[in-house]
Each structure stands twice: as C-alpha cells, then as structure tokens.
Amino acid sequence: MAKSAFSYLMMRDEEMPGTIVRSSFIPEELGRIDYLLSDKTGTLTQNVMEMKEIHMGDISFGREGLEEVREMLKESYLSSVAARAPHGTARARLPAAMMVQRLIEGLALCHNVNVTHEGDQMEYQASSPDEVALVKYARATGLVLTDRSTSKMVLTRPSGERVEYHILYLFPFSSDTKRMGIIVREPVSPDSDSGRAGRILFLMKGADAVMAPIVEFSDWLEEECGNLARKGLRTLVVAVKVLSQGEFNGFSQRYEAAKRSLVERDASMRAVLEDIECDLELLGLTGVEDKLQENVNTTLATLRDAGVRVWMLTGDKVETARCIATSSNLFARNAPVFSITANSLEQAEEQFQRFQKKPGACLVIDGRSLSYCTDNFPRQFLEVAMRCPSVVCCRCAPTQKALIVRLLKRYAKKRCAAIGNVLLLCC
C-alpha cells in the first residue's frame, strides 16, 4: 500500500480519532517481518492471575468449591482436630479439613508478598502476580495476611484471631532454582506449656519438575500436574518440613558462615540450603490461570495469514504451553503438532529426524531438548524449525530465549522481531 493511502486510512480510522500520521517507516518495517518471537506471560496473556484449582491428592477443589473450602478451614480451626499433627503423620490418616488447613496456611505464609494499608483498604504487592493470586485465594477462604514486615507476618484466622509468625529466613524465587522458600516460627500453641516456643517450619513452593525430587513420594503428583497443565493452568507444588531447634541451629550456623564467605558465596549458600531441601512433606498443588490478552486469537490468526511465523518462548511446562498455544490460536485449527521431549542427545537426534519427515507441522520443544539441538546441530535444527508455521519452546531459561533469537537472526537471514521479555533479554 502506498504511503499516502496508508496515512489516509490511519487518520480516518474511527477507532483512533485525532490520529496524525507523521511517518510511515515503522509500519513499512513491520511489513517486512518474517519471524515474531514472543514470551507468553504479559504478552500473549494479561499477566492477570486467578487461582482455579487446588489438589491434595484424595481431595481437590475448583473455584466453584471456594465456599466448601472456607467451611472446612473454619471447621479445622474450631475443631480439636486442628491441634498439631505430628510431623510424618500419614496423609491418609489426616482428616480432609486438616489437609485443607495445612495447604491454605502454606499459601498464606510461603511468599514474598507485602501488605499496604490505605484507610480501610488493604492491598497486596509482589514482583510476581502468581504470589498475589495465592495469597488472595487464602484470604478468600478466610485466612488473611493482615500485616508483614521483614521479621514477621500476621495472619487473621476465620474466627478473627490474629496470629504472628516470625520470619527467620527468606529464600526468594530465581529462574535458576525455580522455587522459593521461607523459614518461620509458629506462634505458641494455646495448649502448650507457657514459654515453649512454636515449631519451626521450612516451607517451599515451586515448579513440579524441581519439587518432585525433594518431596516425599506421591503417587498422584505427576498425574495431577499433567491434568492441570492440559487445562492451561500454571502449577506450583507446596511442601513443608518441620525443623527441630537443633536442626535449625546447625543450618543457621552453616548458612551464616557461607554468607560471610569471600569465595563463591552464592554457591556456598546454595549448597547449605540444599542440605535441608529434602524429604519435604507434600501439602498440595495449585493451578493458576493467566488470562489471554483481548483479541489475541484474531491477532495471531491475522499474522499467520500475513505470512509471519510466530515463535512463543516460555518457561512453562510443555502441557501448559501447548494448551495456551491452541487457545490463543498460535496453532491453526487442526494443524499437526510435533513434540520433541528428549532425555538424551540420542533421543533428541532420533526425534528430530522424525520431525524432519513432518512438513507443515507446528513444533513444541522443551528446554532440555532445545539445548541438545542448539549445542550439537544448530544449523540443521534452525533450518527445519524455520519452515514451521509456529514454534513453541517450553521450559526455557532466559539465556535460551536470547540464544534462540540470535540463532534465528544468524541462520534465517530475514527480518526478526522480538517482543515482551524476549526483547529485554536480547538487549
């Protein structure tokens, strides 16, 4: 379209009143794009999180079961059953209400959310909207994070009782560990001897891939993670470990010594923490929905019709990313989809050879398989992937996202555009 015609249409678009076109170079540049590389969260989705489901193995609740969760939580606190269960008590012997209480307490305590008060209004703020969604869910069930400082958290129970937990250590989430943890001391139980300190709890939450090896064996965790992911939900595993005073003292001494180390301080601190990241008790699993951006379906379909090949680079697991790719119309309706999920170089090579025989198929590849391909046969992999209508790279580390952009620009020799966090990683 000629510049004058394009400008004429833009300035008379009723949805953009008062528009004045001063340059048409940007639209012309966009018209030359062959590959568009995007992250998922906040770009294809709104980064607006809402808790949809919780699972505790034998029992689970969707959003419609919120009232039942609220009643069970209230029952657990009011009942004598809510007394402390010894660490290691078999989950099968725990009443359902107690299991609900322990998971909701985990959600209300294991996070890095701050509380702000403006008049009668209370707001939650955190760098991760997932964490805010979990704390808001706990609030909706009746366990409210009321106040927080660097040294304590105050929770208000359904009865209105305020209880104070002391924060002993906080281990923030990182893209490398894919989990976060916190060590807190419980308030003294009313039925305990006066002066007796509350239990010390080490709470963790994180991606199922990193949490599964460090929690006690569960025959339902992997299956339920897959079920939630196929619904397009982001999953988090929540777990706990009760530390004796002696265990905590030993950890604290080693951790503080590692913090004072002048050589490889971060690695030393990580090694000390990993000593207690074992045999955690599984509390439950959460499923959070990230809503799609408005009109993302029609936008991606229009880009595809215009010949633009869209690649989604995300840290989500394969099932979640594939579901989002389908619901957002990144994959055309009825388009064939081929997945590469290899545990070794030999498997990656074998699956890649099979993929080469599937012309016109969309590709889904996880981070480990992507590393095998880009480390050992990058040119062959990119030459085949470039012909795909759409590509989804899952379980990608930030460095992998930047690498894919660089490799695609090198081998495609066509105009590529990166948007969202992918663009920031490439800068």
N, C-alpha and C positions, 0 to 999 in steps of 0.2 A: 504494500500500500504506500502511495506517495506521502511525503511528509505533510503536505498541505491537507490531504484528505484525512490523514490520521489526526492532525491537530483539529480539524473541523469537527470530527466526531467526538473527540475528547471534550472540547469546550462546550459542546451542546448535549452532553450526557446529563439527563435529568437527575441521575443519582449522585452527580458531583457538581452541584450548582456553583457557579462562580469560578470554575476551573479555568486557568490560563496556561496554555502550553508554551513554554519558553524554549524548550529543547526537546528534540525527538531522538537524541542519540541513545538515551537509556533504553527506550522501547526497541530500537533497532538492535542494540546489543543483546537484549533478551531474546529477540527473534533468531539470533544465531546460536543459542544454547542447544547443545545436543544431550548433555547429561546434567541432571539436577540431583545433588546429593544433600540429603536432609537427615537430621536426627528425628526422633519421634516425639519425645516429651516436650511440650511447649511449642512445637512447630506443626506437626500433624495433629497433635492433641492439644487441649487447652491448658494442661498442667493444673487442672482443677480436679482434685482427688476426692473420692467418696468411698467410704467403706461399704462393701457389698456383702461380704460373707466372712464368717469365722468358722473354723473347724477345730474340733478337739478329738478327732478320731471317731468315737462312737456317736458323738452328737455334733450337730452343725446348725447354724442359723444364718438365714439370709436377712436382707434389710427388712423384709416384712415380719421377721421374728424378733424385732427390736423390743417390743413390749414384753415378750416372754423372757428375753434375756434380762430385762430390767427387773422383772418379778423374781427370777431365780437369783439374781445378785442380792436383792433385798432379803430374800429368804435365807441365803447363805450367811449374811451378816447378822441376822436376827436369831438364827438357829444356833444351837450348841454345836452343830456340825461345823460351824465356821471356825472352831478352835483350830489351832495349828495342827496340820498334818505332819507327822514325822517325815523327814527327808527320805526319799526312797520308797514311800508308800506306793503300792501298785496302783496305777491309774484305774484299773478295772474295779478296785475297791473304793475309789473316791466317789461320793455322790455327785450327780451331774451339777448341782448348784455350786458345789465346792470347786469343780473344774472350771466352771464359768468364772467364779470369783478370782481364781488364780490367774487366768488368762487376762481378764479385764485389768487386774492390778498390774500385770506385766505391761500392758499397753499404756497405763496411766503413769508408769514410772520409768520405763526404758525409752528415753528420747532426749532430745536437746531443745525442747520447746520452752519458750519464755512466755510469761504471762504479763499482760499490760492491763491497767485499770484506768478507765476514764469515766468518772462518775459511777453510775451503776453498771456500766458496760465493761465486760471482761473479754479481751481478745487474746488469741494465741498467735505467736510469731515464731517461725523457724526457717532455716535455709531450705529445708525440704518440705514440700506440701504433703508428702506421704505421712510424715510425722504428725503434722497438724491434723490430718484426717483421722489417724489412730486415736489421738488424744480427744478429739471431738466426739468420736464414737464412744469412748469411755465416758465422756461427760453425758452423752445421750442415754447411756444405760444407768446413770445415777452416781458414778464415781467421778468426781470433778477435780481437776487440777486447779486449785484455787490460788496458789502463790508459789513462787520459785525464786531462789537466789543461788549463788554459786555453792552454797553449803547445805541447802535444804530444799525439800519440796513439801508442800502442804496439800493433802487430798481431803476432800469432803465426801463422806460416805452417804448413802441414801438416807440414813437416819438424821443427817445434819451434823454428825460428829466430825470434827476436824482432827486429822492425824498428821503428825510431822515425821517425815523420813529424812535422815541425814545423808547427804551425798558424800561419799568417801573418795570415789574416783569416777571419772567420766572418760570414756574412750570413744571419740567421735567416729562417725562413718567415714570411710575413704573408698575411693574407686578401686584401690588395690585389695583391701580386705573384704569389701562388700558386706560389712557388718558393723554394728556399733554395740557398745556395752556400757554398763554402769554398775557400780557397787554402792549399795545403800544399806543403811542400818534401819531396821524396822523400829516403829515405836514400841515401847514396852507394853506387853500384853496385860490387860487389867487383872487377869487371874494369875500372873506370875508373882514371884516374891519381889517385894519392894527393893529397888536398887538393881535388879537384874536387867542387864542390857538386852535389847531386842536382837533378833537374828540378823546376821549379815548376809545379804542377798547379792549374788552376782547375776545380773540379768543381761541377756543378749537378744538381739534380733538381727536378721539378715537374710540374704538370698538363700534359697534352699540348697543350691549347689555347694555353698561353703558351710552351711549349718548342719547338713545331714551327717557329715563325718564326725562332728563334735557333740552331737546329741545322742542320747541312748537310743538303741534300735527301736524303730517303729515300723509296723507292717502296713501303715496307711499313708505315711507322709508323702512318699513319691507319687502314689496314685492320685491323692487329692491335689497335690501341686499341679499335676498334669491336667486334672479336671478344671481347676480354676483358670489355668493358663489358656485352655481352649475356649474359655468364655471371654478372653481378652483382659483378664484381671492380673494385676501385679501382685505377686505373692511375697509374703515375709513370714519367716519362721521365728517364733518367740520361745525362748527357753530360759531356765533358771538353774542356779546351783547355790546351795546353802554352804557358806564357808564357816568353819569353826573359827574361834578367835585366834587359835594358833596358826591355822592356815592363812588367815588374813594377815597376821603379823609377819609371817615369813614372806608372803607375797609383797607386802608393803616395803619391807627392808630391801628386798632384791630390786623392786621397781624403782625405788628412790635412788638406789646405787646406780642403776642403769641410766637414770635421768641426769646424774652427775658425771657420766662418762664423757670423756673428751674425744673418744674414738668410736665411730659407728653407733652413736647414741640411739638413733631410731631403731636400728636393727636389734640392739640390746634390749630396749624396752619392749619391742615386739616379741622377742624370744621369751621374756619373763611372763608376759601376758598369755602367751600360748601354753604355758605350763598349767594354767587353770582353765583354759578353754578346752575342756574335755569332760566327757560323761555328764553333760548338762541334761537336766530333765526337760523334756519337750512339753511346753504348755499349750501350744496350739499354732494354728496357721491362719493368716489373714489374707483376704482378697480385696484389693482396692482398684476401683475403676478410674481411669483417666479419660475424661470425656473428649470426643473428637471435636476438632475445630469446625465451626459452622461452614457449610458449603465445601468441605474438604473433598467430599466424594466427587462432586461435579468438577472441581478444580483439577484433581488428578486425572479424571477421565478426559478433560479438555487438553491437558498437557500431553497425555498419551496419544490422543488423536492428532496432535500437532507434531508428533514425532519426537517428543522429548522423553528420554528414558530416565525414570526416577529411581534412585537408589536410597533406601532407608537404612541408616546405620544406627543401631540401638544397643543398649546394654541389657535389654530384656531377654528372657529365655525364648527359645525357638517357638514354643506353642503360643505364647502371648504375642510375639511379633507377627507370627503368621496370621493370627486372628485379626489383629489390628490392620494388617495389610489387606486382608479381604474386606473387612467392614469399611475401610476408608476408600476402597476402590483402587488401591495401589495395584492390586492384581485385577485384571479384567475378569468379568464374569465368565466362568467355565474355562479360564485359562489353565493350562497344565502347569503344575508347580513341582520342581525337583528340589529335594533337600540333601545337603551334604553335611553329615554329622559324623565325623571320624574320630577315633581314639588313637590312631597311629598314622604315620606317614603312608604306610602301605594301604590302609583303608582309604585315606584321602585320595591317593592316586587311583585306586580302583573305582571309587565313587565318581571322581572327576572324569574318568574315561567313559563311564556310563552316561554321565551328563552330556558329554560331547555328542552323544547319539540322540539327544532330545532337542532338536532345533525348535526354537519358538517357545520353549518353556521358561517360566519365571524361576529364579533361583533363590533359595533360602540356605544360608550357610552360617554355622556358628563360629565363635571366635577361635576355638582351638583348630578347627578345620581350615579356617581362613589363614591362620599362621602357617600351617603346613604348606598351603598353596603358595602364599606370598613369599615364604622363605626359600622354597625349593624350585618352583616353576612359575614365577610371577607373570612372565610374558604370556605363556600358554593359557594360564588362568584368566588373565585380563582379556585376552583376545576372544575367548569364548564368552565370558561374562558380559562383555560389551555388546554382544548381539542379543542379550536377553531383553524382553520388554520391560521387566522390572527386576530389581535385585534387593534382597533384604539380608543384611549382615547383622546377626544377633550375638548377644554376649560379647559385644565389642568393648575393649578397653579404649580410653580416649586416644592413646597413641596409635591404635589400629585404625581408628576413624581418620586421623590425619594421614596415615600411611596410604589408605585406600585412595584418598583424594590425590595425593602426589603420584601414585602409580597410574591412576586413570588419566591424569593430565599427561603423563610421560608417554603412555602407550597408545592412548586414543588419538592424540594429536588433534582433538576437536575441542570446541568451547565447552568448559565445565563450570558449573556454578555450585557453590556450597552455601547452605543457609542454616540458620539456627546455631546450635552449639558446634556443629561441624565446622562452620565458618570460623568461629572463635578459636577452635583447636588448630586451624590451619594458619592463623595469623602469626 
